[in-house]
Amino acid sequence: PNGDNDNETWDIVSIELYPEAKVQIFNRWGALIFETSGGEQYIPWDGTYNGEDLPIGTYYYIIDLNNNATPISGPVTIIR
């Protein structure tokens, strides 16, 4: 996110199909910095924490679809 209206949020494709899903984003120390549910309630992450822009860096996500599948996890990087 850098204000150019391109890639300003992290939109997860088809998350609306999983209303019971939970999406969490953590910093490199493991602190939870963002959490949202799936389905129509999904709120895309905008690279902020408590309304403040987070620094450039790699953050980590866990997407639990709550459908007995193994949660999906990996890195997401902020580049400004």
C-alpha atoms as a printed R data frame, in Angstrom:
   type eleno elety resid chain resno       x       y      z
1  ATOM     1    CA   PRO     A     1   0.000   0.000  0.000
2  ATOM     2    CA   ASN     A     2   1.438   3.312 -1.093
3  ATOM     3    CA   GLY     A     3  -1.576   5.414 -2.040
4  ATOM     4    CA   ASP     A     4  -1.501   4.769 -5.798
5  ATOM     5    CA   ASN     A     5  -4.800   2.802 -5.679
6  ATOM     6    CA   ASP     A     6  -3.061  -0.369 -6.904
7  ATOM     7    CA   ASN     A     7  -2.610  -3.280 -4.475
8  ATOM     8    CA   GLU     A     8  -3.713  -1.173 -1.515
9  ATOM     9    CA   THR     A     9  -5.268  -4.154  0.295
10 ATOM    10    CA   TRP     A    10  -4.696  -7.885  0.505
11 ATOM    11    CA   ASP     A    11  -7.762  -9.424 -1.098
12 ATOM    12    CA   ILE     A    12  -8.031 -13.192 -0.742
13 ATOM    13    CA   VAL     A    13  -9.620 -14.806 -3.790
14 ATOM    14    CA   SER     A    14 -12.833 -16.757 -3.035
15 ATOM    15    CA   ILE     A    15 -12.707 -16.143  0.731
16 ATOM    16    CA   GLU     A    16 -16.389 -15.199  0.467
17 ATOM    17    CA   LEU     A    17 -17.113 -18.907 -0.113
18 ATOM    18    CA   TYR     A    18 -15.907 -19.714  3.419
19 ATOM    19    CA   PRO     A    19 -18.072 -17.875  5.958
20 ATOM    20    CA   GLU     A    20 -16.506 -19.780  8.876
21 ATOM    21    CA   ALA     A    21 -12.936 -18.919  7.868
22 ATOM    22    CA   LYS     A    22 -10.560 -16.942 10.055
23 ATOM    23    CA   VAL     A    23  -7.666 -14.918  8.624
24 ATOM    24    CA   GLN     A    24  -4.866 -13.813 10.946
25 ATOM    25    CA   ILE     A    25  -1.718 -11.809 10.248
26 ATOM    26    CA   PHE     A    26   1.273 -11.756 12.584
27 ATOM    27    CA   ASN     A    27   4.460  -9.716 12.772
28 ATOM    28    CA   ARG     A    28   7.879 -11.386 12.821
29 ATOM    29    CA   TRP     A    29   7.730 -11.748 16.613
30 ATOM    30    CA   GLY     A    30   4.430 -13.622 16.455
31 ATOM    31    CA   ALA     A    31   2.169 -10.823 17.675
32 ATOM    32    CA   LEU     A    32  -1.277 -10.784 16.095
33 ATOM    33    CA   ILE     A    33  -1.676  -7.555 14.120
34 ATOM    34    CA   PHE     A    34  -4.832  -8.261 12.093
35 ATOM    35    CA   GLU     A    35  -7.742 -10.666 12.212
36 ATOM    36    CA   THR     A    36 -10.905 -11.001 10.158
37 ATOM    37    CA   SER     A    37 -13.453 -13.636  9.304
38 ATOM    38    CA   GLY     A    38 -14.304 -15.031  5.896
39 ATOM    39    CA   GLY     A    39 -17.527 -14.907  3.955
40 ATOM    40    CA   GLU     A    40 -19.313 -11.619  3.435
41 ATOM    41    CA   GLN     A    41 -17.724 -10.291  6.659
42 ATOM    42    CA   TYR     A    42 -14.206 -10.444  5.202
43 ATOM    43    CA   ILE     A    43 -12.275  -7.185  5.561
44 ATOM    44    CA   PRO     A    44  -9.145  -6.948  3.374
45 ATOM    45    CA   TRP     A    45  -5.949  -6.032  5.242
46 ATOM    46    CA   ASP     A    46  -4.533  -2.634  4.290
47 ATOM    47    CA   GLY     A    47  -1.045  -2.933  5.779
48 ATOM    48    CA   THR     A    48  -1.877  -1.051  8.958
49 ATOM    49    CA   TYR     A    49  -2.015  -1.832 12.662
50 ATOM    50    CA   ASN     A    50  -4.163   0.317 14.948
51 ATOM    51    CA   GLY     A    51  -4.602   2.795 12.094
52 ATOM    52    CA   GLU     A    52  -0.863   3.289 11.551
53 ATOM    53    CA   ASP     A    53   1.079   2.185  8.466
54 ATOM    54    CA   LEU     A    54   3.289  -0.784  9.213
55 ATOM    55    CA   PRO     A    55   6.915  -0.671  8.072
56 ATOM    56    CA   ILE     A    56   8.142  -2.421  4.962
57 ATOM    57    CA   GLY     A    57   8.755  -6.051  5.777
58 ATOM    58    CA   THR     A    58   7.494  -9.594  5.802
59 ATOM    59    CA   TYR     A    59   4.482 -10.573  7.853
60 ATOM    60    CA   TYR     A    60   2.934 -14.007  8.241
61 ATOM    61    CA   TYR     A    61  -0.611 -15.190  7.710
62 ATOM    62    CA   ILE     A    62  -2.718 -18.147  8.749
63 ATOM    63    CA   ILE     A    63  -5.980 -18.820  6.943
64 ATOM    64    CA   ASP     A    64  -8.127 -21.395  8.714
65 ATOM    65    CA   LEU     A    65 -11.141 -22.272  6.567
66 ATOM    66    CA   ASN     A    66 -12.703 -24.171  9.503
67 ATOM    67    CA   ASN     A    67 -13.692 -27.020  7.194
68 ATOM    68    CA   ASN     A    68 -11.352 -29.708  8.602
69 ATOM    69    CA   ALA     A    69  -8.661 -28.817  6.046
70 ATOM    70    CA   THR     A    70  -5.135 -27.983  7.184
71 ATOM    71    CA   PRO     A    71  -4.791 -24.211  7.726
72 ATOM    72    CA   ILE     A    72  -2.951 -22.331  4.993
73 ATOM    73    CA   SER     A    73   0.028 -20.233  6.059
74 ATOM    74    CA   GLY     A    74   2.825 -18.225  4.524
75 ATOM    75    CA   PRO     A    75   4.464 -14.826  4.191
76 ATOM    76    CA   VAL     A    76   2.953 -11.577  2.914
77 ATOM    77    CA   THR     A    77   5.319  -8.682  2.258
78 ATOM    78    CA   ILE     A    78   4.626  -4.970  2.509
79 ATOM    79    CA   ILE     A    79   6.416  -2.948 -0.161
80 ATOM    80    CA   ARG     A    80   5.792   0.763 -0.350
